[in-house]
Amino acid sequence: MEYHLKIGENMISLHAEKKGDHSITLSRDNCILDVEFTVISEHHQHLLVNGCPLNAYLARDGNTRMVMIKGIPYSIGDADVIDAPSRGKKRAQVIPQEITPPMPAVVVRILVSRGDRVKQGDSVIVVSSMKMETTLTAPSDGSVRSVNVAEGDKVMPGHILIDIDRDDAATTKEESQPG
């Protein structure tokens, strides 16, 4: 089966062929990868790529998936879905109000408190995974509704670290844009 993927800003096409319940062959140009996978949890898979072991940590981000391999995050999505023109009335983009880690991590620093005002892109919390610190940011303007963790807590993808009440002005502005 042919797939068209968007990885970061790059578009690639590859052919995937299922070999068994837990193995596939991926090919692109003259490169062939035999991949065996074991699902450890909803957000963690162990891979054998041409015999080399790798751990992959997964998190869903709208139409894309965040995949962390060897400490490097990759945003991967189906290019046909991402770039497909919308049909009919444009729907408002769903922006999450919660802050969740992209991989299993430990909370290093909490940069906000309940009631604090934040702007989109403001740093709100720092987590560490595989000796790499990641600063998570506010997805929109708003106020911090709750901080659900403490420094030193071990967290998993999907664990809501911080809730943000989104400003009504931001919602109204986005929904009123012509589409």
N, CA and C atoms as an extended XYZ file, in Angstrom:
537
Properties=species:S:1:pos:R:3:atomname:S:1:resname:S:1:resid:I:1 pbc="F F F"
N         0.839       -1.167        0.000 N   MET     1
C         0.000        0.000        0.000 CA  MET     1
C         0.889        1.237        0.000 C   MET     1
N         0.528        2.222       -0.790 N   GLU     2
C         1.295        3.462       -0.873 CA  GLU     2
C         0.825        4.459        0.181 C   GLU     2
N         1.792        5.117        0.829 N   TYR     3
C         1.495        6.156        1.815 CA  TYR     3
C         2.230        7.423        1.430 C   TYR     3
N         1.577        8.550        1.637 N   HIS     4
C         2.172        9.869        1.434 CA  HIS     4
C         2.176       10.529        2.807 C   HIS     4
N         3.368       10.738        3.353 N   LEU     5
C         3.500       11.251        4.711 CA  LEU     5
C         4.132       12.627        4.718 C   LEU     5
N         3.751       13.401        5.706 N   LYS     6
C         4.403       14.673        5.967 CA  LYS     6
C         5.139       14.492        7.288 C   LYS     6
N         6.463       14.543        7.244 N   ILE     7
C         7.299       14.399        8.434 CA  ILE     7
C         7.974       15.739        8.636 C   ILE     7
N         7.535       16.458        9.669 N   GLY     8
C         7.981       17.833        9.847 CA  GLY     8
C         7.483       18.630        8.663 C   GLY     8
N         8.367       19.237        7.922 N   GLU     9
C         7.987       19.998        6.726 CA  GLU     9
C         8.230       19.206        5.441 C   GLU     9
N         8.737       17.985        5.556 N   ASN    10
C         9.080       17.181        4.380 CA  ASN    10
C         7.950       16.234        4.000 C   ASN    10
N         7.723       16.096        2.699 N   MET    11
C         6.735       15.156        2.171 CA  MET    11
C         7.485       13.958        1.607 C   MET    11
N         7.061       12.744        2.000 N   ILE    12
C         7.681       11.544        1.443 CA  ILE    12
C         6.597       10.558        1.042 C   ILE    12
N         6.907        9.714        0.075 N   SER    13
C         6.036        8.622       -0.322 CA  SER    13
C         6.770        7.329       -0.034 C   SER    13
N         6.039        6.348        0.483 N   LEU    14
C         6.654        5.051        0.729 CA  LEU    14
C         5.620        3.955        0.544 C   LEU    14
N         6.144        2.775        0.311 N   HIS    15
C         5.312        1.592        0.128 CA  HIS    15
C         5.436        0.748        1.387 C   HIS    15
N         4.301        0.311        1.929 N   ALA    16
C         4.304       -0.534        3.131 CA  ALA    16
C         3.624       -1.847        2.797 C   ALA    16
N         4.246       -2.934        3.210 N   GLU    17
C         3.694       -4.265        2.972 CA  GLU    17
C         3.706       -5.032        4.287 C   GLU    17
N         2.533       -5.462        4.707 N   LYS    18
C         2.423       -6.213        5.956 CA  LYS    18
C         2.990       -7.610        5.746 C   LYS    18
N         3.896       -8.028        6.664 N   LYS    19
C         4.502       -9.348        6.564 CA  LYS    19
C         3.874      -10.322        7.554 C   LYS    19
N         3.454       -9.826        8.684 N   GLY    20
C         2.858      -10.650        9.727 CA  GLY    20
C         2.077       -9.754       10.663 C   GLY    20
N         1.612      -10.334       11.782 N   ASP    21
C         0.843       -9.537       12.730 CA  ASP    21
C         1.655       -8.385       13.312 C   ASP    21
N         2.959       -8.560       13.443 N   HIS    22
C         3.785       -7.545       14.077 CA  HIS    22
C         5.025       -7.209       13.248 C   HIS    22
N         4.885       -7.266       11.923 N   SER    23
C         6.024       -6.900       11.085 CA  SER    23
C         5.547       -6.361        9.737 C   SER    23
N         6.315       -5.396        9.216 N   ILE    24
C         6.041       -4.783        7.917 CA  ILE    24
C         7.368       -4.526        7.207 C   ILE    24
N         7.282       -4.361        5.905 N   THR    25
C         8.430       -3.936        5.110 CA  THR    25
C         8.080       -2.574        4.535 C   THR    25
N         8.959       -1.610        4.743 N   LEU    26
C         8.786       -0.261        4.205 CA  LEU    26
C         9.831       -0.059        3.125 C   LEU    26
N         9.423        0.511        1.988 N   SER    27
C        10.394        0.776        0.923 CA  SER    27
C        10.155        2.155        0.329 C   SER    27
N        11.270        2.798        0.018 N   ARG    28
C        11.246        4.121       -0.598 CA  ARG    28
C        12.513        4.241       -1.427 C   ARG    28
N        12.372        4.585       -2.685 N   ASP    29
C        13.503        4.633       -3.595 CA  ASP    29
C        14.218        3.278       -3.540 C   ASP    29
N        15.481        3.237       -3.214 N   ASN    30
C        16.204        1.968       -3.144 CA  ASN    30
C        16.425        1.505       -1.709 C   ASN    30
N        15.730        2.114       -0.763 N   CYS    31
C        15.899        1.781        0.656 CA  CYS    31
C        14.757        0.873        1.116 C   CYS    31
N        15.119       -0.249        1.726 N   ILE    32
C        14.123       -1.194        2.237 CA  ILE    32
C        14.368       -1.393        3.726 C   ILE    32
N        13.310       -1.255        4.526 N   LEU    33
C        13.396       -1.454        5.967 CA  LEU    33
C        12.445       -2.568        6.382 C   LEU    33
N        12.996       -3.566        7.060 N   ASP    34
C        12.166       -4.606        7.665 CA  ASP    34
C        11.937       -4.186        9.112 C   ASP    34
N        10.678       -4.024        9.487 N   VAL    35
C        10.340       -3.517       10.812 CA  VAL    35
C         9.475       -4.526       11.551 C   VAL    35
N         9.947       -4.942       12.724 N   GLU    36
C         9.150       -5.743       13.638 CA  GLU    36
C         8.814       -4.844       14.807 C   GLU    36
N         7.583       -4.948       15.330 N   PHE    37
C         7.209       -4.067       16.427 CA  PHE    37
C         6.460       -4.826       17.511 C   PHE    37
N         6.685       -4.376       18.729 N   THR    38
C         5.989       -4.909       19.898 CA  THR    38
C         5.365       -3.735       20.617 C   THR    38
N         4.061       -3.799       20.837 N   VAL    39
C         3.367       -2.732       21.549 CA  VAL    39
C         3.604       -2.927       23.044 C   VAL    39
N         4.266       -1.957       23.653 N   ILE    40
C         4.528       -1.986       25.087 CA  ILE    40
C         3.345       -1.352       25.825 C   ILE    40
N         2.888       -0.213       25.336 N   SER    41
C         1.712        0.475       25.873 CA  SER    41
C         1.125        1.313       24.748 C   SER    41
N         0.054        2.022       25.037 N   GLU    42
C        -0.588        2.869       24.034 CA  GLU    42
C         0.380        3.908       23.470 C   GLU    42
N         1.367        4.312       24.266 N   HIS    43
C         2.283        5.375       23.866 CA  HIS    43
C         3.732        4.917       23.712 C   HIS    43
N         3.960        3.599       23.698 N   HIS    44
C         5.337        3.103       23.617 CA  HIS    44
C         5.358        1.831       22.781 C   HIS    44
N         6.253        1.801       21.784 N   GLN    45
C         6.455        0.598       20.987 CA  GLN    45
C         7.945        0.299       20.906 C   GLN    45
N         8.269       -0.985       20.956 N   HIS    46
C         9.651       -1.416       20.754 CA  HIS    46
C         9.757       -1.877       19.314 C   HIS    46
N        10.744       -1.357       18.582 N   LEU    47
C        10.924       -1.673       17.162 CA  LEU    47
C        12.242       -2.400       16.940 C   LEU    47
N        12.235       -3.283       15.965 N   LEU    48
C        13.472       -3.845       15.418 CA  LEU    48
C        13.480       -3.427       13.952 C   LEU    48
N        14.364       -2.504       13.599 N   VAL    49
C        14.455       -1.994       12.233 CA  VAL    49
C        15.714       -2.584       11.616 C   VAL    49
N        15.517       -3.507       10.661 N   ASN    50
C        16.629       -4.263       10.063 CA  ASN    50
C        17.514       -4.855       11.162 C   ASN    50
N        16.890       -5.341       12.220 N   GLY    51
C        17.603       -6.001       13.313 CA  GLY    51
C        18.109       -5.085       14.411 C   GLY    51
N        18.024       -3.762       14.228 N   CYS    52
C        18.503       -2.811       15.243 CA  CYS    52
C        17.343       -2.407       16.154 C   CYS    52
N        17.506       -2.554       17.484 N   PRO    53
C        16.412       -2.219       18.408 CA  PRO    53
C        16.262       -0.707       18.607 C   PRO    53
N        15.012       -0.256       18.669 N   LEU    54
C        14.677        1.150       18.926 CA  LEU    54
C        13.421        1.209       19.774 C   LEU    54
N        13.331        2.205       20.621 N   ASN    55
C        12.092        2.492       21.340 CA  ASN    55
C        11.456        3.706       20.692 C   ASN    55
N        10.155        3.639       20.456 N   ALA    56
C         9.409        4.762       19.891 CA  ALA    56
C         8.315        5.138       20.874 C   ALA    56
N         8.234        6.433       21.191 N   TYR    57
C         7.198        6.958       22.077 CA  TYR    57
C         6.248        7.781       21.230 C   TYR    57
N         4.947        7.535       21.381 N   LEU    58
C         3.935        8.102       20.508 CA  LEU    58
C         2.939        8.951       21.276 C   LEU    58
N         2.490       10.030       20.641 N   ALA    59
C         1.409       10.844       21.175 CA  ALA    59
C         0.625       11.406       20.000 C   ALA    59
N        -0.676       11.480       20.135 N   ARG    60
C        -1.533       12.019       19.084 CA  ARG    60
C        -1.583       13.539       19.219 C   ARG    60
N        -1.534       14.236       18.092 N   ASP    61
C        -1.600       15.696       18.066 CA  ASP    61
C        -2.492       16.102       16.899 C   ASP    61
N        -3.810       16.045       17.104 N   GLY    62
C        -4.754       16.351       16.030 CA  GLY    62
C        -4.678       15.297       14.944 C   GLY    62
N        -4.436       15.715       13.694 N   ASN    63
C        -4.328       14.784       12.569 CA  ASN    63
C        -2.944       14.179       12.444 C   ASN    63
N        -2.028       14.572       13.306 N   THR    64
C        -0.669       14.053       13.230 CA  THR    64
C        -0.339       13.263       14.486 C   THR    64
N         0.790       12.596       14.446 N   ARG    65
C         1.314       11.889       15.621 CA  ARG    65
C         2.695       12.439       15.902 C   ARG    65
N         2.983       12.610       17.162 N   MET    66
C         4.333       12.956       17.584 CA  MET    66
C         5.016       11.635       17.904 C   MET    66
N         6.164       11.400       17.305 N   VAL    67
C         6.924       10.176       17.539 CA  VAL    67
C         8.312       10.588       18.009 C   VAL    67
N         8.735       10.047       19.149 N   MET    68
C        10.055       10.351       19.699 CA  MET    68
C        10.913        9.093       19.570 C   MET    68
N        12.023        9.212       18.815 N   ILE    69
C        12.971        8.110       18.641 CA  ILE    69
C        14.356        8.660       18.936 C   ILE    69
N        15.072        7.996       19.839 N   LYS    70
C        16.420        8.420       20.258 CA  LYS    70
C        16.429        9.876       20.708 C   LYS    70
N        15.366       10.293       21.399 N   GLY    71
C        15.298       11.650       21.934 CA  GLY    71
C        14.952       12.722       20.923 C   GLY    71
N        14.675       12.341       19.689 N   ILE    72
C        14.346       13.315       18.648 CA  ILE    72
C        12.861       13.205       18.324 C   ILE    72
N        12.104       14.326       18.480 N   PRO    73
C        10.671       14.280       18.168 CA  PRO    73
C        10.426       14.489       16.668 C   PRO    73
N         9.486       13.727       16.136 N   TYR    74
C         9.075       13.851       14.738 CA  TYR    74
C         7.564       14.028       14.699 C   TYR    74
N         7.089       14.963       13.905 N   SER    75
C         5.657       15.141       13.677 CA  SER    75
C         5.333       14.444       12.367 C   SER    75
N         4.476       13.412       12.423 N   ILE    76
C         4.178       12.608       11.241 CA  ILE    76
C         2.674       12.605       10.998 C   ILE    76
N         2.287       12.888        9.761 N   GLY    77
C         0.870       12.879        9.411 CA  GLY    77
C         0.661       12.381        8.004 C   GLY    77
N        -0.571       11.989        7.716 N   ASP    78
C        -0.970       11.552        6.389 CA  ASP    78
C        -1.091       12.795        5.510 C   ASP    78
N        -0.201       12.948        4.538 N   ALA    79
C        -0.176       14.143        3.690 CA  ALA    79
C        -1.484       14.321        2.937 C   ALA    79
N        -2.149       13.226        2.576 N   ASP    80
C        -3.408       13.332        1.850 CA  ASP    80
C        -4.497       13.942        2.728 C   ASP    80
N        -4.463       13.673        4.020 N   VAL    81
C        -5.460       14.227        4.945 CA  VAL    81
C        -5.103       15.659        5.316 C   VAL    81
N        -3.824       15.909        5.616 N   ILE    82
C        -3.386       17.231        6.048 CA  ILE    82
C        -3.589       18.269        4.951 C   ILE    82
N        -3.226       17.924        3.704 N   ASP    83
C        -3.274       18.887        2.613 CA  ASP    83
C        -4.569       18.860        1.805 C   ASP    83
N        -5.510       17.978        2.173 N   ALA    84
C        -6.767       17.903        1.431 CA  ALA    84
C        -7.554       19.186        1.631 C   ALA    84
N        -8.115       19.752        0.545 N   PRO    85
C        -8.922       20.963        0.705 CA  PRO    85
C       -10.187       20.634        1.488 C   PRO    85
N       -10.571       21.565        2.356 N   SER    86
C       -11.778       21.325        3.143 CA  SER    86
C       -12.993       21.479        2.243 C   SER    86
N       -14.019       20.726        2.569 N   ARG    87
C       -15.244       20.783        1.775 CA  ARG    87
C       -16.312       21.451        2.614 C   ARG    87
N       -17.041       22.366        1.987 N   GLY    88
C       -18.119       23.032        2.711 CA  GLY    88
C       -17.567       24.075        3.656 C   GLY    88
N       -18.341       24.344        4.701 N   LYS    89
C       -17.998       25.380        5.669 CA  LYS    89
C       -16.751       24.986        6.458 C   LYS    89
N       -15.844       25.923        6.605 N   LYS    90
C       -14.617       25.669        7.352 CA  LYS    90
C       -14.945       25.540        8.836 C   LYS    90
N       -14.469       24.448        9.414 N   ARG    91
C       -14.679       24.240       10.837 CA  ARG    91
C       -13.582       24.939       11.610 C   ARG    91
N       -13.933       25.405       12.793 N   ALA    92
C       -12.933       26.038       13.654 CA  ALA    92
C       -11.885       24.998       14.032 C   ALA    92
N       -10.635       25.408       14.049 N   GLN    93
C        -9.561       24.498       14.425 CA  GLN    93
C        -9.691       24.189       15.905 C   GLN    93
N        -9.577       22.913       16.256 N   VAL    94
C        -9.651       22.517       17.643 CA  VAL    94
C        -8.259       22.665       18.249 C   VAL    94
N        -8.159       23.525       19.239 N   ILE    95
C        -6.886       23.727       19.913 CA  ILE    95
C        -7.026       23.184       21.323 C   ILE    95
N        -6.154       22.274       21.726 N   PRO    96
C        -6.281       21.691       23.054 CA  PRO    96
C        -6.082       22.748       24.129 C   PRO    96
N        -6.768       22.555       25.251 N   GLN    97
C        -6.625       23.473       26.373 CA  GLN    97
C        -5.721       22.878       27.430 C   GLN    97
N        -5.416       21.600       27.315 N   GLU    98
C        -4.584       20.934       28.303 CA  GLU    98
C        -3.148       20.817       27.790 C   GLU    98
N        -2.229       20.766       28.722 N   ILE    99
C        -0.826       20.557       28.393 CA  ILE    99
C        -0.496       19.120       28.801 C   ILE    99
N        -0.040       18.300       27.838 N   THR   100
C         0.315       16.904       28.120 CA  THR   100
C         1.712       16.633       27.576 C   THR   100
N         2.441       15.693       28.178 N   PRO   101
C         3.794       15.407       27.687 CA  PRO   101
C         3.749       14.575       26.410 C   PRO   101
N         4.717       14.768       25.494 N   PRO   102
C         4.734       13.996       24.254 CA  PRO   102
C         5.288       12.584       24.423 C   PRO   102
N         5.862       12.288       25.609 N   MET   103
C         6.473       10.986       25.866 CA  MET   103
C         6.542       10.788       27.378 C   MET   103
N         6.830        9.589       27.850 N   PRO   104
C         7.015        9.410       29.296 CA  PRO   104
C         8.123       10.361       29.772 C   PRO   104
N         7.880       11.046       30.900 N   ALA   105
C         8.828       12.069       31.341 CA  ALA   105
C         8.718       12.282       32.848 C   ALA   105
N         9.588       13.148       33.353 N   VAL   106
C         9.573       13.589       34.751 CA  VAL   106
C         9.433       15.110       34.731 C   VAL   106
N         8.555       15.638       35.578 N   VAL   107
C         8.365       17.083       35.661 CA  VAL   107
C         9.594       17.697       36.333 C   VAL   107
N        10.244       18.649       35.638 N   VAL   108
C        11.450       19.289       36.150 CA  VAL   108
C        11.112       20.631       36.811 C   VAL   108
N        10.353       21.484       36.086 N   ARG   109
C         9.982       22.802       36.603 CA  ARG   109
C         8.569       23.157       36.170 C   ARG   109
N         7.830       23.762       37.076 N   ILE   110
C         6.503       24.295       36.767 CA  ILE   110
C         6.645       25.808       36.753 C   ILE   110
N         6.326       26.427       35.616 N   LEU   111
C         6.597       27.848       35.414 CA  LEU   111
C         5.379       28.735       35.626 C   LEU   111
N         4.199       28.133       35.892 N   VAL   112
C         2.971       28.901       36.090 CA  VAL   112
C         2.237       28.389       37.327 C   VAL   112
N         1.282       29.188       37.787 N   SER   113
C         0.436       28.802       38.919 CA  SER   113
C        -1.018       28.999       38.532 C   SER   113
N        -1.907       28.386       39.290 N   ARG   114
C        -3.348       28.543       39.056 CA  ARG   114
C        -3.694       30.027       39.029 C   ARG   114
N        -4.461       30.446       38.017 N   GLY   115
C        -4.886       31.838       37.891 CA  GLY   115
C        -3.957       32.706       37.054 C   GLY   115
N        -2.754       32.235       36.753 N   ASP   116
C        -1.822       33.024       35.933 CA  ASP   116
C        -2.388       33.221       34.536 C   ASP   116
N        -2.134       34.391       33.942 N   ARG   117
C        -2.494       34.669       32.557 CA  ARG   117
C        -1.340       34.216       31.669 C   ARG   117
N        -1.652       33.548       30.560 N   VAL   118
C        -0.631       33.112       29.611 CA  VAL   118
C        -1.031       33.521       28.204 C   VAL   118
N        -0.037       33.689       27.368 N   LYS   119
C        -0.260       33.954       25.948 CA  LYS   119
C         0.191       32.730       25.172 C   LYS   119
N        -0.391       32.521       24.008 N   GLN   120
C        -0.011       31.387       23.171 CA  GLN   120
C         1.497       31.373       22.984 C   GLN   120
N         2.117       30.209       23.243 N   GLY   121
C         3.551       30.052       23.078 CA  GLY   121
C         4.355       30.308       24.344 C   GLY   121
N         3.709       30.842       25.408 N   ASP   122
C         4.433       31.048       26.670 CA  ASP   122
C         4.845       29.698       27.245 C   ASP   122
N         6.050       29.628       27.800 N   SER   123
C         6.522       28.415       28.476 CA  SER   123
C         5.723       28.229       29.758 C   SER   123
N         5.236       26.989       29.992 N   VAL   124
C         4.432       26.741       31.191 CA  VAL   124
C         5.001       25.638       32.074 C   VAL   124
N         5.724       24.670       31.480 N   ILE   125
C         6.253       23.562       32.273 CA  ILE   125
C         7.434       22.941       31.529 C   ILE   125
N         8.385       22.404       32.279 N   VAL   126
C         9.545       21.745       31.689 CA  VAL   126
C         9.540       20.295       32.154 C   VAL   126
N         9.654       19.363       31.191 N   VAL   127
C         9.723       17.940       31.512 CA  VAL   127
C        11.039       17.389       30.971 C   VAL   127
N        11.474       16.275       31.540 N   SER   128
C        12.718       15.649       31.108 CA  SER   128
C        12.456       14.195       30.753 C   SER   128
N        13.014       13.776       29.614 N   SER   129
C        12.900       12.396       29.177 CA  SER   129
C        14.192       12.021       28.480 C   SER   129
N        14.737       10.877       28.836 N   MET   130
C        15.964       10.386       28.222 CA  MET   130
C        17.063       11.448       28.252 C   MET   130
N        17.216       12.122       29.395 N   LYS   131
C        18.247       13.134       29.636 CA  LYS   131
C        18.078       14.370       28.757 C   LYS   131
N        16.866       14.583       28.220 N   MET   132
C        16.609       15.748       27.386 CA  MET   132
C        15.431       16.516       27.977 C   MET   132
N        15.619       17.814       28.198 N   GLU   133
C        14.538       18.634       28.722 CA  GLU   133
C        13.718       19.202       27.573 C   GLU   133
N        12.396       19.218       27.776 N   THR   134
C        11.467       19.766       26.795 CA  THR   134
C        10.586       20.782       27.497 C   THR   134
N        10.483       21.984       26.948 N   THR   135
C         9.623       23.011       27.503 CA  THR   135
C         8.296       22.966       26.756 C   THR   135
N         7.209       22.754       27.494 N   LEU   136
C         5.880       22.722       26.901 CA  LEU   136
C         5.276       24.113       27.010 C   LEU   136
N         4.534       24.512       25.989 N   THR   137
C         4.029       25.881       25.909 CA  THR   137
C         2.503       25.931       25.886 C   THR   137
N         1.976       27.112       26.168 N   ALA   138
C         0.527       27.340       26.147 CA  ALA   138
C         0.026       27.264       24.705 C   ALA   138
N        -1.042       26.486       24.457 N   PRO   139
C        -1.564       26.370       23.099 CA  PRO   139
C        -2.376       27.589       22.660 C   PRO   139
N        -2.793       28.440       23.624 N   SER   140
C        -3.593       29.616       23.300 CA  SER   140
C        -3.509       30.612       24.446 C   SER   140
N        -4.001       31.824       24.198 N   ASP   141
C        -4.100       32.813       25.268 CA  ASP   141
C        -5.164       32.345       26.251 C   ASP   141
N        -4.956       32.618       27.534 N   GLY   142
C        -5.953       32.244       28.526 CA  GLY   142
C        -5.418       32.353       29.929 C   GLY   142
N        -6.107       31.672       30.847 N   SER   143
C        -5.654       31.658       32.240 CA  SER   143
C        -5.544       30.210       32.702 C   SER   143
N        -4.587       29.977       33.584 N   VAL   144
C        -4.322       28.634       34.081 CA  VAL   144
C        -5.451       28.234       35.030 C   VAL   144
N        -6.206       27.208       34.647 N   ARG   145
C        -7.295       26.701       35.481 CA  ARG   145
C        -6.751       25.829       36.605 C   ARG   145
N        -5.790       24.939       36.255 N   SER   146
C        -5.220       24.072       37.286 CA  SER   146
C        -3.854       23.556       36.863 C   SER   146
N        -3.030       23.284       37.878 N   VAL   147
C        -1.741       22.616       37.697 CA  VAL   147
C        -1.913       21.283       38.403 C   VAL   147
N        -1.830       20.180       37.650 N   ASN   148
C        -2.188       18.855       38.158 CA  ASN   148
C        -1.003       17.980       38.548 C   ASN   148
N         0.198       18.549       38.579 N   VAL   149
C         1.399       17.783       38.900 CA  VAL   149
C         2.303       18.607       39.811 C   VAL   149
N         3.305       17.944       40.343 N   ALA   150
C         4.336       18.610       41.140 CA  ALA   150
C         5.696       18.270       40.534 C   ALA   150
N         6.694       19.077       40.858 N   GLU   151
C         8.039       18.794       40.368 CA  GLU   151
C         8.473       17.423       40.877 C   GLU   151
N         9.074       16.638       39.986 N   GLY   152
C         9.513       15.290       40.335 CA  GLY   152
C         8.519       14.197       39.969 C   GLY   152
N         7.271       14.579       39.621 N   ASP   153
C         6.262       13.584       39.236 CA  ASP   153
C         6.650       12.910       37.922 C   ASP   153
N         6.395       11.608       37.834 N   LYS   154
C         6.561       10.870       36.583 CA  LYS   154
C         5.238       10.938       35.849 C   LYS   154
N         5.274       11.306       34.554 N   VAL   155
C         4.067       11.508       33.770 CA  VAL   155
C         4.154       10.765       32.444 C   VAL   155
N         2.995       10.496       31.858 N   MET   156
C         2.891        9.765       30.595 CA  MET   156
C         2.105       10.606       29.587 C   MET   156
N         2.252       10.344       28.273 N   PRO   157
C         1.423       11.033       27.284 CA  PRO   157
C        -0.053       10.845       27.637 C   PRO   157
N        -0.812       11.906       27.479 N   GLY   158
C        -2.231       11.861       27.817 CA  GLY   158
C        -2.508       12.338       29.228 C   GLY   158
N        -1.495       12.328       30.106 N   HIS   159
C        -1.643       12.838       31.470 CA  HIS   159
C        -1.734       14.358       31.364 C   HIS   159
N        -2.822       14.933       31.875 N   ILE   160
C        -3.018       16.377       31.777 CA  ILE   160
C        -2.200       17.054       32.872 C   ILE   160
N        -1.162       17.772       32.470 N   LEU   161
C        -0.278       18.439       33.409 CA  LEU   161
C        -0.855       19.776       33.848 C   LEU   161
N        -1.348       20.545       32.876 N   ILE   162
C        -1.875       21.884       33.140 CA  ILE   162
C        -3.115       22.097       32.277 C   ILE   162
N        -4.189       22.622       32.903 N   ASP   163
C        -5.408       23.002       32.177 CA  ASP   163
C        -5.399       24.514       31.986 C   ASP   163
N        -5.745       24.959       30.790 N   ILE   164
C        -5.811       26.396       30.508 CA  ILE   164
C        -7.209       26.724       30.002 C   ILE   164
N        -7.854       27.714       30.637 N   ASP   165
C        -9.131       28.232       30.140 CA  ASP   165
C        -8.802       29.221       29.043 C   ASP   165
N        -9.240       28.884       27.851 N   ARG   166
C        -8.944       29.692       26.678 CA  ARG   166
C        -9.758       30.974       26.701 C   ARG   166
N        -9.143       32.091       26.301 N   ASP   167
C        -9.860       33.365       26.231 CA  ASP   167
C       -10.995       33.278       25.229 C   ASP   167
N       -12.154       33.829       25.585 N   ASP   168
C       -13.295       33.868       24.665 CA  ASP   168
C       -12.975       34.697       23.442 C   ASP   168
N       -12.184       35.750       23.593 N   ALA   169
C       -11.823       36.604       22.459 CA  ALA   169
C       -11.070       35.813       21.402 C   ALA   169
N       -10.188       34.901       21.835 N   ALA   170
C        -9.425       34.083       20.877 CA  ALA   170
C       -10.355       33.151       20.130 C   ALA   170
N       -11.336       32.566       20.843 N   THR   171
C       -12.295       31.663       20.206 CA  THR   171
C       -13.129       32.407       19.180 C   THR   171
N       -13.649       33.567       19.572 N   THR   172
C       -14.497       34.349       18.679 CA  THR   172
C       -13.721       34.794       17.450 C   THR   172
N       -12.489       35.237       17.633 N   LYS   173
C       -11.654       35.695       16.520 CA  LYS   173
C       -11.425       34.578       15.510 C   LYS   173
N       -11.075       33.360       15.981 N   GLU   174
C       -10.793       32.261       15.072 CA  GLU   174
C       -12.056       31.803       14.338 C   GLU   174
N       -13.194       31.767       15.047 N   GLU   175
C       -14.414       31.267       14.423 CA  GLU   175
C       -14.979       32.258       13.427 C   GLU   175
N       -14.623       33.559       13.567 N   SER   176
C       -15.185       34.556       12.666 CA  SER   176
C       -14.339       34.754       11.420 C   SER   176
N       -13.170       34.109       11.347 N   GLN   177
C       -12.330       34.256       10.159 CA  GLN   177
C       -13.014       33.596        8.972 C   GLN   177
N       -12.975       34.248        7.798 N   PRO   178
C       -13.643       33.651        6.624 CA  PRO   178
C       -12.955       32.355        6.216 C   PRO   178
N       -13.728       31.438        5.702 N   GLY   179
C       -13.117       30.170        5.303 CA  GLY   179
C       -13.709       29.683        4.108 C   GLY   179
